[in-house]
């Protein structure tokens, strides 16, 4: 008698929409609301950003994106407080990332 092998699992792989829907549901469940920062926290982050820019110190940046708080390590290259933007270079891929100051949740020296 010949074994059916992996053919018996094929019917379950014919519904990729189901897997996409399940992945979306899991992602939605892990979303968090954007933290609300106090004026003191924003001033502290601003001074840390400026100091990191002038001394070229490495920082941990925590920012909010699509329901997630993400932390990256990098160097601050440019801060535009009037425009609400800053540019940092991440440590891993050494890519320039442009980001809004409003997305920033926390900044700490590495």
C-alpha positions as CSV (number, residue, x, y, z in Angstrom):
1,X,0.0,0.0,0.0
2,X,1.3,3.4,-0.9
3,X,1.4,6.3,1.6
4,X,-0.5,9.5,0.7
5,X,2.4,11.7,2.1
6,X,1.7,15.4,2.4
7,X,-1.3,15.4,0.1
8,X,-3.6,14.8,3.0
9,X,-2.9,18.3,4.3
10,X,-3.6,20.2,1.1
11,X,-7.3,20.9,1.9
12,X,-6.3,23.0,4.9
13,X,-3.9,25.1,2.8
14,X,-6.6,26.1,0.3
15,X,-8.0,28.9,2.5
16,X,-5.2,31.5,2.8
17,X,-7.8,34.2,3.5
18,X,-8.5,32.4,6.8
19,X,-4.8,32.6,7.8
20,X,-4.7,36.3,6.8
21,X,-7.8,37.0,8.9
22,X,-6.4,35.2,11.9
23,X,-3.1,37.1,11.7
24,X,-5.0,40.4,11.6
25,X,-7.0,39.5,14.6
26,X,-3.9,38.6,16.6
27,X,-2.2,41.8,15.6
28,X,-5.3,43.9,16.6
29,X,-5.3,42.2,20.0
30,X,-1.7,43.2,20.7
31,X,-2.2,46.8,19.8
32,X,-1.8,49.4,22.5
33,X,-3.0,53.0,22.7
34,X,-0.5,55.8,22.2
35,X,0.9,57.0,25.5
36,X,0.0,60.5,26.5
37,X,3.1,62.4,27.6
38,X,3.2,65.2,30.2
39,X,4.9,68.6,29.5
40,X,7.8,67.6,31.8
41,X,8.4,64.3,29.9
42,X,8.4,66.2,26.6
43,X,10.9,68.7,27.9
44,X,13.1,65.9,29.2
45,X,13.0,64.1,25.8
46,X,13.8,67.4,24.0
47,X,16.9,68.1,26.2
48,X,18.0,64.5,25.7
49,X,17.7,64.8,22.0
50,X,19.6,68.0,21.8
51,X,22.4,66.7,24.1
52,X,22.6,63.5,22.0
53,X,22.8,65.5,18.8
54,X,25.7,67.7,20.1
55,X,27.7,65.0,21.8
56,X,27.0,62.3,19.2
57,X,25.9,59.8,22.0
58,X,24.0,56.7,21.2
59,X,20.3,56.7,22.4
60,X,17.5,54.3,22.8
61,X,14.4,55.7,21.0
62,X,11.0,54.4,21.8
63,X,8.3,55.4,19.4
64,X,4.7,54.6,18.6
65,X,3.8,53.1,15.2
66,X,0.7,51.3,14.1
67,X,-0.4,50.3,17.6
68,X,3.0,49.2,18.8
69,X,5.7,50.8,20.9
70,X,9.0,50.1,19.1
71,X,12.5,50.6,20.6
72,X,15.6,51.1,18.5
73,X,19.1,52.1,19.1
74,X,20.8,54.8,17.1
75,X,22.3,58.3,16.8
76,X,20.5,61.6,16.4
77,X,21.5,63.4,13.3
78,X,19.1,66.3,13.0
79,X,16.3,67.8,15.2
80,X,13.7,70.3,13.8
81,X,11.6,71.3,16.8
82,X,9.6,73.9,14.9
83,X,8.7,71.4,12.1
84,X,8.3,68.6,14.6
85,X,10.7,66.2,12.9
86,X,14.0,64.5,13.7
87,X,16.4,62.3,11.8
88,X,18.2,59.4,13.5
89,X,20.6,56.7,12.1
90,X,19.8,53.3,13.4
91,X,22.6,51.1,14.7
92,X,21.8,47.9,12.9
93,X,21.4,48.9,9.3
94,X,22.9,52.4,9.5
95,X,19.8,53.8,7.7
96,X,18.5,57.4,8.1
97,X,15.0,57.4,9.6
98,X,12.9,60.5,9.5
99,X,10.3,60.6,12.2
100,X,7.8,63.0,13.8
101,X,8.4,64.2,17.3
102,X,4.8,63.4,18.1
103,X,5.4,59.7,17.6
104,X,8.3,59.7,20.1
105,X,7.4,58.1,23.5
106,X,10.8,57.9,25.2
107,X,14.5,58.8,24.7
108,X,17.3,57.5,26.9
109,X,21.1,57.4,26.6
110,X,22.5,53.9,25.7
